Amino acid sequence: MESMKSTGLGHFPLTRMRRNRRADWTRRMVAENRLSADDLIWPVFVVEGTGVCDPISTMPGVDRLSIDLMVAAVGEAKELGIPSIAIFPYTNPDLKTPDAAEAFNPDNLICRAVKAIKADHPEIGIICDVALDPYNSDGHDGLVRDGIIVNDETVEVLCKQALVQAEAGCDVIAPSDMMDGRIQAIRGCLDHAGFEDVLIMSYAAKYASVFYGPFRDAVGSGSVLKGDKKTYQMDPANSDEAIREVALDIDEGTDMVMIKPGLHYLDIIYRIKNAFGVPTYAYNVSGEYAMLRLAAKEGCFDYNSAMMETLMAFKRAGADGILTYAAVEAAKLLKKMS
């Protein structure tokens, strides 16, 4: 009798895929991806004052914290094994100007927060956003001239902003503005000032997304934003363009790249990681976070289970790490599971 030719994929009943799923220990043994606290970056919002904990209505479970409370919260995150935070300011509206000068004030809220956190927790990594939207009276990531977001003039200001952050003790400069050429300019500025060991994590593929809405509430830029950001953030229809953007940032000297948003752009994460093999990060943005929170509140599903499944999706797509507002919650769950 002629022998059956093997497809290399196995045949029922000799092959039963469920055998590897029968017990918890076998499921863990054959798991293809792992999530740990090392994969988590915690985005936090700092506000002026002392003892201030200001809940953000569109981001249930997330608060703006004054520097003193921020230092304590970062200590908790550190104890849970979270390696780094990404810090964003809620800027006093009176400090927002068309030239965004507060962005490069060496005594601004971000710089003071970085110094305070580093004084108590020198081993935690601090990532600082470089963009002008928290400081710009127009709410844009770049300077606005006659209704146009200008590129080269903005890059000059971004370099000044990056420099004061590095001087304050920031470990990773994260340009999120999507101006052309800003990575090369910032790298050159940092190196010239003696900060050649400060890393750059570029928002290399940042899409013009509706899912940033709650974040803009958190930093106070949404209410002043005039128009949209489609002339500098990417079109959600495009994926090949993301490859070009990442290639340019790598050539200009970025150390790591980020895709934002994350959950709705898993295909972009996968393509970029496979194309370049560089450290690749996903931002599980405010709207994606809020969707899970609000749906769970309505009884659609269990929040913790949905949150952990979401974070694993980023790992499965190829992300080396995830910026997520659920970082502390996830780290606590992971600690219980270990």
Order of alpha helices (4+ residues) and beta strands (2+ residues): alpha-beta-beta-beta-alpha-beta-alpha-beta-beta-beta-alpha-beta-alpha-beta-alpha-alpha-beta-alpha-beta-alpha-alpha-beta-alpha
